[in-house]
């Protein structure tokens, strides 16, 4: 990406569209079944309250960091590197990139399984893999035309997808919602799971449907003003939160928890069909396809950014940051698309479920979230700019002065973000944490080779400890796969 002033053309509302478009992908359409499979209505409401506060703190983390550190222009990666050094920054960027790649396969799975309801040939795994591959490479071709054109595509699909979602909320609220159905087994006692177990089960799903709130920060370099980044993050978050709570709450008033849990992946369509008839299912299916297509474009666009920034900062080979005449990071996009293609083959051969892809992708996203929140804590404690001694020359101490009262608020936001992120890791299935470690290990190869080529120190003491922990987790994952004690999917 160039830093020329001509690139500062993305408006606040385009950023809002990017956040909503990135966030409202497959998650909201699968939400009724996902939530009902682990929690009753009571735990669902409490879970959304926790997720609302926790994810809002994460949204505010990125808003505050965008204002405090205007020189850092790829927030999810650059914030972590500035505060915690080269390797932790690289690990964060690598995790964000891989999470986006894995999410692409999940989006495609839901997209084509929905179409497969009407076109039976798409129910075949081989046909699904071929169709997903074709879609991935078509979007790659579109993205090579540049950020502006891709962002415009996202705006169009975002507007189109909101129509069926809002229609679902209105139609179910007035035509299909039953208070008696909603309060039936309100606390989920018939499932045998305790209230705390239900809460833990819901957590990763709530994070998954909020992935994308950092979208404005990732594209902060293209924004017209720094203030647009912060406002867009909060507006996008609150808009998405309202839609998610409405969809999940209303669904419990149409079908019982057991019925919701047994629905197919496009469970939102099945709920509306139960409320008003087959036309409802068709309406949501159209919206789902538009939604997933928009999210597919957004994330394929977003996932190249960490590669570009890390290449420009010397953590990966510099040629990976190359752009074409349209300003698109064509090399990073090509690599990302090729890796998406590889995961398409892996997941379809292993017949991994949509839920498995969601859980693994969410674990990968938590890396930059928790480290960004920790960076804000470090900034607030010091009271001004903070640069890690191993963070590289690009990350200096510049930034606007911050009042003591504001620092206290920022500290509270950062601490809340760290606590919430740690709780999410605790609530996650340990299997996916191990697979997350396994996914990080391949990134060590280009990182080490790049450091050696630049004759720079590989790791400091703390970073060596992190490497040992990650590699140990990867070894456990591989051993479990080989002896059959662990399985993905």
C-alpha positions in Angstrom: 0.0 0.0 0.0 1.2 3.4 -0.8 1.1 6.2 1.8 0.3 8.9 -0.8 -2.5 11.3 0.1 -4.6 10.0 -2.8 -5.2 6.8 -0.8 -7.1 8.7 1.9 -10.4 8.4 0.2 -12.4 5.9 2.4 -15.2 7.8 4.2 -16.6 7.1 7.7 -19.7 5.4 6.3 -17.7 3.3 3.9 -15.7 2.1 7.0 -19.0 1.4 8.8 -20.1 -0.6 5.8 -16.8 -2.5 5.8 -17.3 -3.4 9.5 -20.9 -4.5 9.1 -20.1 -6.3 5.8 -17.2 -8.1 7.4 -19.1 -9.0 10.6 -22.5 -10.0 9.2 -21.3 -12.9 7.2 -22.3 -16.5 7.8 -22.5 -16.1 11.6 -25.8 -14.4 12.0 -27.6 -16.9 9.7 -26.4 -19.9 11.6 -26.8 -18.2 15.0 -30.2 -19.7 16.0 -28.9 -23.3 15.7 -25.4 -22.5 17.0 -26.7 -20.8 20.2 -29.5 -23.4 20.8 -27.0 -26.3 20.6 -25.3 -25.1 23.7 -27.6 -22.8 25.7 -31.2 -22.1 26.7 -32.9 -18.6 26.4 -31.8 -17.5 29.8 -28.1 -18.3 29.3 -28.3 -16.8 25.8 -29.4 -13.4 27.2 -26.8 -13.4 29.9 -24.2 -14.5 27.4 -25.1 -11.6 25.1 -24.8 -9.2 28.0 -21.3 -10.5 28.7 -20.3 -10.5 25.1 -21.8 -7.0 24.5 -19.7 -5.5 27.3 -16.6 -7.6 26.4 -16.6 -7.0 22.7 -17.5 -3.3 23.2 -14.4 -3.1 25.3 -12.4 -4.6 22.3 -14.1 -2.2 19.9 -13.1 0.7 22.2 -9.5 -0.7 22.4 -9.2 -0.3 18.7 -10.9 3.1 18.7 -8.6 4.4 21.4 -5.5 3.0 19.8 -6.4 4.5 16.5 -6.5 7.9 18.1 -3.5 7.5 20.4 -1.1 6.0 17.9 -2.0 7.6 14.5 1.4 6.6 13.1 0.4 2.9 13.2 -1.6 2.1 10.1 -2.4 -1.6 10.3 -3.8 -1.7 13.8 -4.4 -5.4 14.5 -0.8 -6.2 13.7 1.1 -2.9 14.3 -0.3 -2.2 17.8 1.0 -5.6 19.0 4.4 -5.2 17.4 4.8 -1.7 18.9 4.1 -2.8 22.4 5.4 -6.4 22.5 8.1 -6.6 19.9 8.8 -8.2 16.6 8.0 -11.9 17.2 4.8 -11.3 19.2 3.7 -8.8 16.6 4.4 -11.3 13.9 2.5 -14.1 15.7 -0.4 -11.7 16.1 -0.4 -10.8 12.4 0.0 -14.4 11.4 -2.9 -15.5 13.6 -5.1 -12.8 12.2 -4.2 -13.8 8.6 -4.8 -17.5 9.2 -8.1 -16.8 11.0 -9.3 -14.9 7.9 -8.2 -17.7 5.6 -10.0 -20.3 7.7 -13.1 -18.1 7.9 -13.2 -18.0 4.1 -13.7 -21.8 3.9 -16.4 -21.6 6.6 -18.2 -18.9 4.6 -18.0 -20.9 1.4 -19.3 -24.0 3.2 -22.4 -22.2 4.4 -22.9 -20.4 1.0 -22.9 -23.5 -1.1 -24.7 -25.7 1.4 -27.5 -23.2 1.3 -27.6 -23.2 -2.5 -27.4 -27.0 -2.3 -30.8 -27.0 -0.7 -32.2 -25.9 -4.1 -29.4 -27.4 -6.3 -28.8 -31.0 -5.1 -25.6 -31.4 -7.1 -23.8 -29.0 -4.7 -24.3 -31.4 -1.9 -21.4 -33.5 -3.3 -18.1 -32.7 -1.6 -16.1 -32.7 -4.8 -18.5 -30.3 -6.5 -18.4 -28.1 -3.4 -14.6 -28.0 -3.4 -14.5 -27.1 -7.1 -17.2 -24.4 -6.7 -15.5 -22.9 -3.7 -12.2 -22.8 -5.5 -13.7 -21.0 -8.5 -15.4 -18.4 -6.3 -12.1 -17.8 -4.4 -10.2 -17.1 -7.6 -12.9 -14.9 -9.1 -12.8 -12.7 -6.0 -9.0 -12.6 -6.2 -9.3 -11.3 -9.7 -11.7 -8.6 -8.5 -9.5 -7.6 -5.6 -6.5 -7.0 -8.0 -8.5 -4.0 -9.2 -7.7 -2.2 -5.9 -9.2 -1.3 -2.5 -11.6 1.3 -3.8 -13.4 -1.1 -6.2 -13.5 -3.9 -3.6 -14.8 -1.5 -1.0 -17.6 -0.4 -3.3 -18.6 -4.1 -3.9 -18.8 -4.5 -0.1 -21.1 -1.5 0.2 -23.5 -2.9 -2.3 -23.7 -6.4 -0.7 -24.0 -4.9 2.8 -27.1 -3.0 1.8 -28.5 -6.0 0.0 -28.1 -8.4 2.9 -29.6 -6.1 5.6 -33.0 -6.3 3.9 -33.8 -10.0 4.7 -32.2 -9.7 8.1 -34.4 -6.7 9.1 -37.4 -8.5 7.4 -36.7 -11.5 9.6 -36.8 -9.4 12.8 -40.0 -7.6 11.8 -41.9 -10.6 10.5 -41.0 -12.9 13.4 -41.6 -10.2 16.0 -45.2 -9.6 14.7 -46.2 -12.9 13.2 -44.3 -15.7 14.7 -43.1 -15.0 18.2 -44.7 -16.8 21.1 -43.9 -15.9 24.7 -44.9 -19.4 25.9 -42.4 -21.0 23.5 -39.7 -18.5 24.5 -40.1 -19.2 28.2 -40.3 -23.0 27.7 -37.2 -24.4 29.5 -35.9 -20.9 29.9 -32.8 -21.9 31.8 -32.0 -24.9 29.7 -32.4 -27.4 32.5 -33.6 -30.2 30.3 -30.3 -30.3 28.5 -28.5 -31.4 31.7 -25.8 -28.7 31.3 -25.2 -26.3 34.1 -25.7 -22.6 33.6 -22.0 -21.9 33.6 -21.4 -24.7 31.0 -24.1 -23.1 28.8 -22.3 -19.7 29.2 -19.0 -21.2 28.2 -20.5 -22.9 25.2 -21.9 -19.7 23.9 -18.8 -17.6 24.2 -16.8 -18.5 21.0 -20.0 -18.2 18.9 -20.5 -14.7 20.2 -16.9 -13.8 19.3 -17.2 -15.3 15.9 -20.2 -13.1 14.9 -18.4 -10.0 16.1 -15.2 -10.7 14.1 -14.8 -7.6 11.9 -15.1 -4.8 14.5 -11.4 -4.1 13.9 -12.0 -3.6 10.2 -11.9 0.2 10.3 -8.6 0.1 12.3 -7.0 -2.3 9.7 -7.9 0.2 6.9 -7.1 3.3 8.9 -4.4 4.3 6.4 -7.1 4.7 3.7 -9.5 6.7 6.0 -10.0 10.4 5.4 -9.6 11.3 9.1 -8.4 9.4 12.2 -11.7 10.3 13.9 -13.6 8.5 11.2 -11.9 5.2 12.3 -13.0 5.5 15.9 -16.6 6.5 15.1 -17.0 3.9 12.5 -15.8 1.2 14.9 -18.4 2.0 17.5 -21.3 2.7 15.1 -20.6 -0.6 13.4 -20.4 -2.5 16.7 -23.7 -1.2 18.1 -25.5 -1.9 14.8 -24.3 -5.5 14.6 -25.0 -6.1 18.3 -28.6 -5.0 17.9 -29.2 -7.3 15.0 -27.5 -10.3 16.7 -29.5 -10.0 19.9 -32.7 -9.6 18.0 -32.2 -12.6 15.8 -31.1 -15.0 18.5 -33.8 -13.9 21.0 -36.7 -14.0 18.5 -35.8 -17.5 17.3 -36.4 -19.0 20.8 -40.0 -17.6 20.5 -40.7 -19.6 17.3 -39.2 -23.0 17.9 -38.1 -24.9 21.1 -34.5 -25.2 21.9 -34.4 -28.8 20.8 -36.0 -27.9 17.5 -33.6 -25.0 16.9 -30.6 -27.2 17.8 -31.6 -29.8 15.1 -31.9 -27.2 12.3 -29.5 -27.1 9.3 -26.7 -24.5 9.1 -29.0 -21.9 7.5 -31.1 -22.0 10.7 -32.3 -18.4 10.4 -34.1 -19.3 7.2 -35.6 -22.4 8.8 -37.0 -20.3 11.7 -38.6 -17.8 9.3 -40.0 -20.7 7.3 -41.6 -22.1 10.4 -43.0 -18.6 11.2 -44.5 -17.6 7.8 -44.0 -20.5 5.4 -41.6 -21.5 2.6 -41.3 -17.9 1.3 -39.5 -17.0 4.5 -36.9 -19.6 4.0 -36.3 -18.5 0.4 -36.0 -14.9 1.5 -33.3 -15.7 4.1 -31.4 -18.0 1.7 -31.1 -15.1 -0.7 -29.9 -12.8 2.0 -27.5 -15.4 3.3 -25.9 -15.8 -0.1 -25.5 -12.1 -0.5 -24.2 -11.8 3.1 -21.6 -14.5 2.7 -20.5 -13.2 -0.6 -19.9 -9.8 0.9 -18.0 -11.2 3.8 -16.0 -13.4 1.5 -14.9 -10.3 -0.4 -14.2 -8.3 2.8 -12.1 -11.0 4.5 -10.2 -11.9 1.4 -9.4 -8.2 1.1 -8.5 -7.9 4.8 -6.4 -11.0 5.2 -3.7 -9.7 2.8 -3.1 -6.6 4.9 -1.0 -8.2 7.7 1.2 -9.9 5.1 1.8 -6.5 3.4 2.6 -4.7 6.6 4.9 -7.4 8.0 6.7 -7.5 4.6 7.1 -3.7 4.6 8.4 -3.9 8.2 11.0 -6.5 7.5 9.4 -9.5 9.3 8.7 -11.2 5.9 10.4 -11.0 2.5 9.9 -7.4 1.2 8.6 -8.7 -2.2 5.4 -9.9 -0.5 4.4 -6.3 0.0 4.5 -5.5 -3.7 1.5 -3.7 -5.2 0.2 -3.5 -8.8 -0.7 -0.4 -10.8 -4.1 -0.3 -9.1 -2.5 -0.2 -5.7 -3.6 -3.7 -4.8 -1.2 -5.9 -2.8 -1.3 -8.5 -5.6 1.5 -10.8 -4.2 0.0 -11.0 -0.7 -3.4 -11.5 -2.2 -2.1 -14.3 -4.4 -0.4 -16.1 -1.4 -3.6 -15.7 0.7 -5.8 -17.1 -2.1 -3.4 -20.0 -2.6 -3.6 -20.8 1.1 -7.4 -20.5 1.1 -7.3 -23.0 -1.8 -5.2 -25.4 0.3 -7.5 -25.2 3.2 -10.5 -25.8 0.9 -8.9 -29.1 0.0 -7.9 -30.0 3.5 -11.3 -29.2 5.1 -13.4 -30.9 2.4 -11.3 -34.0 2.4 -11.5 -34.2 6.2 -15.2 -33.3 6.0 -14.8 -30.7 8.8 -18.0 -29.1 10.0 -18.8 -25.4 9.8 -18.7 -25.3 13.6 -15.2 -26.7 13.7 -14.0 -24.0 11.2 -15.7 -21.3 13.3 -14.0 -22.4 16.5 -10.5 -22.7 15.0 -10.8 -19.3 13.2 -12.0 -17.6 16.4 -9.0 -18.9 18.4 -6.7 -17.4 15.8 -8.4 -14.0 16.0 -8.1 -13.9 19.8 -4.3 -13.6 19.5 -4.3 -10.0 18.1 -7.3 -9.1 20.3 -5.7 -9.9 23.6 -2.3 -8.4 22.6 -3.9 -5.2 21.4 -5.8 -4.8 24.6 -2.5 -5.5 26.6 -0.8 -2.8 24.5 -3.4 -0.3 25.5 -2.9 -1.2 29.2 0.9 -0.6 28.7 0.2 2.8 27.1 -2.2 3.9 29.8 0.2 2.8 32.6 3.0 4.8 31.1 0.8 7.7 30.2 2.2 8.4 26.8 3.7 6.6 23.9 5.4 3.3 24.4 7.8 1.5 22.1 9.1 -2.0 22.8 12.9 -2.1 22.4 12.6 -4.9 19.8 9.8 -3.3 17.9 11.8 -1.8 15.1 12.5 1.8 14.0 9.1 2.4 12.4 7.3 2.3 15.8 8.2 5.4 17.6 6.8 7.2 20.6 4.8 9.8 18.7 1.2 10.4 19.4 -1.1 13.1 20.9 -0.8 14.1 24.6 -3.3 12.2 26.8 -4.8 13.7 30.0 -4.6 11.8 33.2 -8.3 11.3 33.4 -8.4 9.8 29.9 -5.5 7.5 30.8 -7.6 6.1 33.7 -10.5 5.4 31.3 -8.1 3.8 28.7 -6.6 1.7 31.4 -10.0 0.4 32.5 -11.0 -0.4 28.9 -7.7 -2.2 28.2 -7.9 -4.3 31.4 -11.5 -5.2 30.6 -10.4 -6.3 27.1 -7.6 -8.4 28.5 -9.8 -10.1 31.1 -12.5 -10.8 28.5 -10.0 -12.3 26.0 -8.5 -14.5 28.7 -12.0 -15.7 29.7 -12.7 -16.6 26.0 -9.5 -18.7 25.8 -10.5 -20.4 29.1 -14.0 -21.1 27.7 -12.7 -22.5 24.4 -12.3 -26.2 23.7 -8.6 -27.1 24.4 -8.5 -29.1 21.2 -8.8 -25.9 19.1 -6.2 -24.2 21.2 -3.8 -27.0 20.3 -4.7 -26.8 16.7 -4.2 -23.0 16.9 -0.6 -23.6 18.1 -0.1 -26.0 15.2 -1.3 -23.4 12.7 1.2 -20.9 14.1 4.3 -23.1 13.7 4.6 -22.9 9.9 5.0 -19.1 10.2 8.2 -19.6 12.1 9.9 -20.7 8.9 9.6 -17.5 6.8 10.1 -15.4 10.0 13.4 -17.0 10.9 14.6 -17.0 7.3 13.9 -13.3 7.0 15.6 -12.5 10.3 18.7 -14.5 9.3 18.8 -12.8 5.9 18.8 -9.4 7.6 21.3 -10.6 10.2 19.0 -9.7 13.0 18.6 -11.4 16.4 16.0 -14.2 16.1 14.3 -14.0 19.6 14.9 -12.5 23.0 14.4 -14.6 26.2 10.6 -14.0 26.5 10.1 -14.8 22.8 12.1 -18.0 23.1 9.7 -19.0 25.9 6.7 -18.3 23.6 8.3 -20.3 20.8 8.8 -23.3 23.1 5.2 -23.2 24.3 3.8 -22.9 20.8 5.9 -25.7 19.4 5.0 -27.9 22.4 1.3 -27.3 21.8 1.9 -28.2 18.1 3.6 -31.4 19.0 0.7 -32.4 21.3 -1.7 -31.7 18.4 0.3 -33.7 15.9 0.7 -36.6 18.3 -3.0 -36.6 19.0 -3.9 -36.6 15.3 -1.5 -39.5 14.7 -2.7 -41.7 17.6 -6.4 -40.8 17.1 -6.9 -39.1 20.5 -7.6 -35.8 18.7 -9.7 -35.1 15.7 -10.6 -32.0 13.8 -14.3 -31.7 12.8 
